[in-house]
Amino acid sequence: MENYVFITGATSGFGEACAREFGKNGWNLILTGRRSDRLSVLADELKSAYSIQCVPLCFDVRVEEDVFKTVESLDEAVKSSIKILINNAGLAVGKGPIDEGLIDDWDRMIDTNIKGLLYVSRAVIPFLKANGSGHIFNLGSIAGKEVYPGGNVYCASKHAVDALSKAMRIDLVNYGIKVTNIAPGAAETEFSLVRFKGDDAVAKSVYDGFTPLVAQDIAETIYFVATRPNHVTINDLTIMPTAQASATVFHKN
């Protein structure tokens, strides 16, 4: 198979799990992230394990110039073989009342979750259009469906992802390009560790008393959606732990 899947934020969490899931199933990979050491190790591991091609691209999705320059540097044969884009790079930073929010936290979330997604999509979509087909996955969140206390700017950024997924679907339908919004509930990855700025005890406490999703759950779901017949698109998928009924309602032991 010559097809490539382009994954942002591939060095941990959902992105890394997607890389492993697609690699296991014979897909070639373009793996992007900010941590070059992790990227190189992962690319070498998956290339060796599954006899696939792995292209590591180290850049920060927040930096417009780096996004376009790095994507443009890809070999033309690789560009023409990109079939799937997984816009996974994203984060939450901080949690609390909006009037106590840190501007730097807001900028990081808006620049990564919204502008980063836009930059990468703008860079990659022309290849999908030229290829006459493709599939874009935008990693949203239950926070893009509901707003919860202390979530303000993060929730706003994920509501934007939800809206952009709908808009992309309209703009790209005439090109045979599918667009899927994936909205996970509570999932135990590096997410809470980043949100609480390295406080491991607080991060782990988020998942006390119930079994959360793990990255593999999301990766398997994305792979399932990606492998539906050409005439089938799953536009929007909310996936939650069984113990979570909404953004704020949990059954905990």
C-alpha positions in Angstrom: 0.0 0.0 0.0 1.4 3.4 -1.0 -1.2 5.4 1.0 0.0 7.8 3.7 -1.8 9.0 6.8 -0.6 12.4 8.1 -0.8 12.7 11.9 -0.2 15.8 14.0 0.8 15.5 17.7 2.1 12.0 17.0 4.6 11.8 19.9 2.0 10.8 22.6 -1.6 10.1 23.4 -4.1 9.8 20.6 -1.6 10.7 17.9 0.9 8.0 18.9 -1.9 5.4 19.3 -3.2 6.3 15.8 0.3 5.9 14.4 0.6 2.5 15.9 -2.9 1.4 14.7 -2.5 2.6 11.1 1.1 1.3 11.0 0.0 -2.1 12.2 -2.5 -2.2 9.3 0.1 -1.4 6.7 -0.3 2.3 6.2 2.7 4.5 5.6 3.0 7.4 8.1 3.9 11.1 8.2 4.4 11.8 11.9 4.6 15.3 13.2 5.3 16.8 16.6 7.6 19.1 18.5 9.7 16.5 20.2 12.2 15.3 17.6 13.7 12.6 19.8 10.4 10.9 20.4 9.4 11.3 16.7 12.6 9.6 15.5 12.3 6.7 18.0 8.7 6.1 17.1 9.3 6.4 13.3 12.2 3.9 13.5 10.2 1.5 15.7 7.1 1.4 13.4 9.1 1.3 10.2 11.0 -1.7 11.5 8.0 -3.5 13.1 5.6 -3.2 10.1 7.9 -2.7 7.1 6.2 0.6 6.2 7.5 4.1 5.3 7.6 6.6 8.2 8.4 10.3 7.6 9.0 12.3 10.8 8.4 16.0 10.5 9.4 18.1 13.6 7.6 21.4 13.8 5.2 23.3 16.1 1.7 23.6 14.5 1.4 27.1 16.1 4.2 28.5 13.8 2.6 29.2 10.4 5.9 29.5 8.5 7.2 26.2 9.8 4.0 24.4 9.0 3.9 25.4 5.4 7.7 25.1 4.8 7.9 21.7 6.3 4.9 20.2 4.6 6.0 21.7 1.3 9.4 19.9 1.8 7.8 16.5 1.4 8.7 14.4 -1.6 6.1 14.9 -4.4 5.4 11.1 -4.5 4.5 11.3 -0.7 2.3 14.4 -1.2 0.3 12.6 -3.9 -0.1 9.6 -1.7 -1.7 11.3 1.4 -5.1 9.9 1.9 -5.9 10.8 5.5 -5.1 13.8 7.7 -5.6 13.4 11.5 -5.6 16.8 13.1 -4.8 15.5 16.6 -2.4 18.2 18.0 -4.2 20.0 20.8 -4.1 20.7 24.6 -5.8 22.2 27.6 -3.8 24.4 29.8 -5.1 25.5 33.2 -8.6 25.4 34.6 -10.5 28.0 36.5 -12.7 31.1 36.3 -12.3 33.2 33.2 -11.4 36.3 35.1 -8.5 34.5 36.7 -7.2 32.9 33.4 -3.7 33.4 32.3 -3.3 35.0 28.9 -0.4 32.7 28.0 -2.6 29.7 28.7 -5.3 31.1 26.4 -2.9 31.8 23.6 -1.4 28.3 23.8 -4.9 26.7 23.5 -6.2 29.0 20.8 -2.9 28.9 18.8 -2.7 25.1 19.0 -6.3 23.9 18.9 -7.7 26.3 16.4 -4.9 28.1 14.4 -2.6 25.0 14.3 -5.5 22.9 13.0 -6.2 25.6 10.3 -2.5 25.9 9.3 -2.0 22.1 8.8 -5.4 21.7 7.1 -4.6 24.6 4.7 -1.2 23.0 3.9 -2.5 19.4 3.3 -5.9 19.8 1.8 -4.6 20.8 -1.7 -3.0 17.4 -1.9 -6.2 15.6 -1.0 -8.1 17.7 -3.6 -5.5 16.9 -6.2 -5.8 13.2 -5.4 -9.6 13.4 -5.8 -10.4 11.9 -2.4 -9.4 11.8 1.2 -10.5 11.9 4.8 -9.9 14.5 7.5 -10.2 13.7 11.2 -10.4 16.6 13.6 -9.9 15.7 17.2 -12.6 17.6 19.1 -13.9 16.8 22.6 -17.0 16.5 24.7 -15.9 20.1 25.6 -16.8 21.0 22.0 -20.4 19.9 22.7 -20.9 21.1 26.3 -19.3 23.8 28.5 -18.2 22.9 32.0 -17.0 25.0 35.0 -13.5 26.2 34.6 -13.3 25.0 31.0 -14.2 28.4 29.3 -11.4 29.0 26.7 -10.6 25.3 26.2 -14.3 24.6 25.6 -14.5 27.5 23.2 -11.5 26.2 21.2 -13.1 22.8 20.9 -16.5 24.3 19.9 -14.5 26.0 17.2 -13.1 22.6 16.1 -16.7 21.2 16.0 -17.8 24.2 13.8 -14.7 24.0 11.5 -15.5 20.3 11.0 -19.0 21.2 9.7 -17.6 24.0 7.6 -14.9 21.8 6.1 -17.5 19.2 5.2 -19.5 21.7 3.3 -16.4 23.2 1.5 -14.9 19.8 0.5 -17.9 17.7 -0.3 -17.6 18.3 -4.0 -14.1 16.9 -3.9 -15.0 13.6 -2.4 -13.2 14.4 0.8 -14.7 13.1 4.0 -14.6 15.1 7.3 -15.1 13.5 10.7 -15.2 15.2 14.1 -14.1 12.9 16.9 -15.3 14.0 20.3 -13.9 12.0 23.2 -14.9 12.2 26.8 -12.5 11.6 29.7 -9.4 9.8 28.4 -6.3 9.1 30.4 -3.3 10.3 28.4 -0.9 13.2 29.0 -3.9 15.6 28.7 -4.5 16.2 32.4 -0.7 16.3 33.1 -0.4 19.1 30.6 -3.6 20.9 31.8 -2.3 20.9 35.4 1.2 21.8 34.4 3.0 18.7 35.5 1.2 18.1 38.8 1.0 14.3 38.6 -1.2 13.8 41.7 -3.8 16.3 40.5 -3.7 14.9 37.0 -4.3 11.3 38.2 -7.1 12.4 40.5 -9.2 13.3 37.5 -9.7 9.6 36.8 -10.3 8.4 40.4 -13.2 6.1 40.8 -14.0 5.2 37.2 -12.4 3.6 34.2 -11.6 6.3 31.6 -10.9 5.9 27.9 -7.4 5.2 26.8 -5.6 6.4 23.6 -6.0 3.0 22.0 -9.8 3.3 22.2 -9.7 6.4 20.1 -7.2 5.1 17.6 -9.3 1.9 17.0 -12.4 4.1 16.5 -10.7 6.4 14.1 -9.3 3.4 12.1 -12.8 1.9 12.0 -14.3 5.2 10.6 -11.4 5.5 8.1 -12.1 2.1 6.7 -15.8 2.4 5.9 -16.8 2.1 2.2 -16.2 5.1 0.0 -19.9 6.1 0.0 -20.1 6.1 3.8 -19.0 9.0 6.1 -19.4 9.1 9.8 -19.6 12.9 10.2 -19.5 13.2 14.0 -18.7 10.7 16.7 -18.9 11.3 20.5 -17.1 8.5 22.4 -17.3 8.3 26.2 -16.3 6.0 29.0 -19.3 4.0 30.2 -19.1 5.8 33.5 -19.5 9.2 31.9 -22.9 10.5 30.9 -22.0 14.1 30.1 -19.1 16.5 30.4 -19.8 16.7 34.2 -21.8 13.6 35.2 -19.9 10.5 36.2 -20.6 7.3 38.1 -17.7 6.9 40.4 -17.0 4.1 42.8 
